[in-house]
Amino acid sequence: MSGQVALVTGSGRGIGLATAVALAKRGFSIALNGLVDDDELASAAETVRAHGVKVFASALDVCDIAAQDGYLARIEAALGPLTTLVNNAGVGVISRGDLLDVSEESYDRCLTVNAKAMFFLSQAFSKRLVARERSPDLFHSIVNVTSSNAEAVAVQRGEYCASKAAAAMASKAFAVRLGPENVAVYDVRPGLINTEMTAPVIAQYEQRAREGLTLFPRIGQPEDVGEVIAALASGQLPYTTGQTVSVDAGMLVSRF
């Protein structure tokens, strides 16, 4: 897809890196993002670059709202006009425990990274899109990576659930605002995915998946989510926007 340029936040590893690779396989130029310029981000850049696409890797704390527009400008100077934003950067809770013991620090951290940062980065990206002429041959989109916990309560990490629910509503709001601009917006909700964030508890969830928590008796891999995001960002679901796409092996299907 010549001319497609994507920024994937939090793309040094996990779902973000898998998404960047899946997009690169479709011909997207890729802007990789991490919290700091480190060996992990450099390694991710080499992994993506191996697919024969242009890559720009640079650090930004997505919570630095004032720096977001300048960051987008640097990406566009290196790769050309952005067509795609994947808001993947996120954090979990500081510690799991009783909802009645959640700290203000943990709540603010989740809401700032998982909801506020993606809201304002989406705003900065959208302003750039609507201010310029765009080729009708290119697909423009925002894909927000939220969570099954935008809907399903995990009471031991209620602040995380609240932040993902906020991000999910932001996805709908941007879909409504950007529809007349022919910009699609999606909310992708991973379920049980084997990532660094889930590493402390993934073994118990593997067992629960085999026992029927998910309809497919396995946990997901970052590549599963990355392929779904890439399909959406490539316009492979035409005439859609505002949709929630659950990549959870049917975990949230109502059953008796």
C-alpha positions in Angstrom: 0.0 0.0 0.0 2.4 2.7 -1.3 1.8 6.0 0.4 0.4 4.6 3.6 2.3 5.9 6.7 1.5 4.6 10.2 2.5 5.7 13.7 2.2 2.8 16.2 2.7 3.9 19.8 4.3 1.6 22.3 5.8 -0.4 19.4 9.1 -1.6 20.9 7.6 -5.0 21.8 4.4 -6.9 22.2 1.2 -6.0 20.4 2.7 -2.7 19.1 5.7 -4.4 17.5 3.5 -7.2 16.0 1.2 -4.5 14.6 4.1 -2.6 13.1 5.3 -5.8 11.4 1.9 -6.7 10.1 1.5 -3.2 8.6 5.0 -3.3 7.1 4.1 -6.6 5.4 1.3 -4.6 3.7 3.7 -1.9 2.5 3.2 0.8 5.2 6.0 3.1 6.1 6.3 2.8 9.9 7.0 5.2 12.7 7.9 3.3 15.8 7.5 4.8 19.2 8.9 4.0 22.6 9.2 5.8 25.9 13.0 6.1 25.5 15.5 5.6 22.7 17.0 2.3 23.8 18.2 -1.1 22.5 14.6 -2.4 22.4 13.4 0.3 20.1 16.5 0.0 17.9 15.9 -3.8 17.7 12.3 -3.2 16.8 13.3 -0.9 14.0 15.6 -3.5 12.5 12.9 -6.1 12.7 10.4 -3.9 10.8 13.0 -2.6 8.4 13.7 -6.1 7.3 10.4 -6.1 5.5 11.7 -3.5 3.1 9.8 -0.5 4.2 10.9 3.0 5.5 11.1 3.1 9.3 11.4 6.1 11.7 12.0 5.2 15.3 12.0 7.9 17.9 11.0 8.2 21.6 8.2 10.2 23.0 6.3 9.9 26.3 2.8 10.0 24.8 1.7 11.7 28.0 3.7 14.8 27.0 0.7 16.4 25.3 2.6 19.6 24.4 5.2 17.6 22.5 2.8 15.5 20.5 2.3 17.8 17.5 6.0 18.4 17.1 6.6 14.6 17.2 4.0 14.1 14.4 5.8 16.8 12.4 9.1 15.0 12.8 7.6 11.7 11.6 6.0 13.4 8.6 9.3 15.0 7.7 11.0 11.6 7.7 8.3 9.4 6.1 5.7 11.7 4.5 2.1 12.5 5.5 0.7 10.2 8.1 -2.4 8.2 7.1 -2.7 6.0 10.1 -2.5 6.2 13.9 -2.5 3.1 16.1 -2.9 4.1 19.8 -1.4 1.1 21.4 0.8 2.5 24.3 -0.7 1.6 27.6 0.0 0.6 31.2 -1.5 -1.7 33.8 -2.1 -1.1 37.5 0.7 -0.5 39.9 -0.6 -3.4 42.0 -3.6 -5.7 41.9 -5.8 -5.7 44.9 -9.0 -4.7 46.6 -10.9 -1.9 44.7 -11.3 -0.1 48.1 -7.5 0.2 48.3 -6.8 1.6 44.8 -4.4 4.6 45.1 -4.9 7.9 43.4 -1.4 7.4 41.9 -2.4 4.2 40.2 -5.7 5.6 39.0 -4.1 8.8 37.6 -1.4 6.7 35.9 -3.9 4.5 34.1 -6.2 7.3 33.1 -3.4 9.5 31.9 -1.6 7.0 29.7 -4.5 4.8 28.6 -7.1 7.5 28.0 -5.9 11.1 28.1 -2.7 10.6 26.0 -4.5 8.6 23.3 -7.3 11.2 23.2 -5.0 14.2 22.6 -2.7 12.3 20.2 -5.8 11.4 18.2 -6.8 15.0 18.3 -3.4 16.2 17.1 -3.3 13.6 14.3 -6.9 14.4 13.3 -6.1 18.1 13.0 -3.3 17.3 10.6 -5.6 15.2 8.4 -8.5 17.6 8.2 -6.2 20.5 7.4 -4.8 19.1 4.2 -5.8 17.6 0.9 -5.8 13.8 1.1 -5.6 11.3 -1.7 -8.8 9.3 -2.1 -6.6 6.3 -3.0 -5.2 6.2 0.5 -7.1 4.9 3.6 -7.0 7.1 6.7 -7.8 5.7 10.1 -7.2 5.6 13.8 -7.1 2.3 15.6 -7.3 2.4 19.4 -6.1 -0.6 21.3 -8.3 -0.8 24.4 -9.2 -4.0 26.2 -11.9 -6.6 27.0 -11.9 -4.7 30.3 -13.5 -1.8 28.7 -16.6 -4.0 29.1 -15.8 -6.8 31.5 -14.9 -5.9 35.1 -11.7 -7.1 36.6 -12.3 -5.9 40.1 -8.7 -6.3 41.2 -7.7 -3.7 38.7 -10.7 -1.4 38.5 -8.7 1.7 37.6 -7.4 -0.1 34.5 -11.0 -1.0 33.5 -12.1 2.6 34.0 -9.3 3.9 31.8 -10.0 1.5 29.0 -13.8 2.3 29.1 -12.9 5.9 28.7 -10.7 5.1 25.7 -13.5 3.1 24.2 -15.9 6.0 24.4 -13.2 8.3 23.0 -13.0 6.0 20.0 -16.8 6.4 19.4 -16.5 10.2 19.7 -13.7 10.4 17.2 -15.5 8.1 14.8 -18.5 10.5 14.9 -16.4 13.6 14.4 -14.2 12.1 11.7 -16.8 10.3 9.7 -17.6 13.3 7.4 -13.8 13.5 6.8 -13.7 9.9 5.5 -11.4 8.9 8.4 -12.3 5.5 10.0 -11.9 4.9 13.7 -11.9 1.5 15.4 -11.7 0.2 18.9 -9.7 -3.1 19.1 -10.2 -5.0 22.3 -7.6 -7.7 23.0 -8.6 -10.4 25.4 -6.0 -12.9 26.9 -2.9 -12.0 25.0 0.6 -13.3 25.9 2.5 -10.0 26.5 4.9 -8.6 29.0 2.0 -6.9 30.8 0.2 -10.2 31.3 3.3 -12.3 32.1 2.7 -12.4 35.9 -0.7 -14.1 35.4 -0.6 -15.6 32.0 0.0 -19.2 33.2 -3.3 -19.3 35.2 -5.1 -17.8 32.3 -3.7 -20.4 29.9 -5.3 -23.1 32.2 -8.6 -21.2 32.3 -8.6 -20.9 28.5 -8.2 -24.6 28.2 -11.1 -25.0 30.6 -13.4 -22.9 28.5 -12.9 -19.2 29.5 -12.3 -18.6 25.8 -14.1 -20.4 23.0 -10.8 -21.2 21.3 -8.9 -23.2 24.0 -5.8 -21.1 23.9 -4.5 -17.6 24.8 -3.8 -15.2 22.1 -0.4 -14.0 20.7 0.5 -10.4 19.9 0.5 -11.4 16.2 -3.2 -12.2 16.4 -4.0 -8.7 17.4 -1.5 -7.2 15.0 -3.1 -8.9 12.0 -6.5 -7.6 13.0 -5.3 -4.1 13.4 -3.4 -4.2 10.1 -6.6 -5.4 8.3 -8.6 -2.5 9.7 -5.9 0.0 8.9 -5.7 -1.3 5.4 -9.4 -0.7 4.7 -10.2 -4.4 4.5 -13.5 -3.8 6.3 -14.9 -1.2 3.9 -17.9 1.0 4.8 -17.2 0.5 8.5 -16.2 2.9 11.3 -16.9 3.2 15.0 -16.9 -0.5 15.4 -15.5 -2.5 18.4 -13.5 -5.5 17.3 -12.9 -8.0 20.1 -9.8 -10.1 19.6 -10.6 -12.4 22.5 -11.5 -15.8 21.1 -15.1 -15.2 22.0 -14.4 -14.8 25.7 -17.1 -12.2 26.2 -19.8 -14.2 24.3 -22.8 -14.6 26.7 -23.2 -18.2 27.6 -25.4 -20.3 29.9 
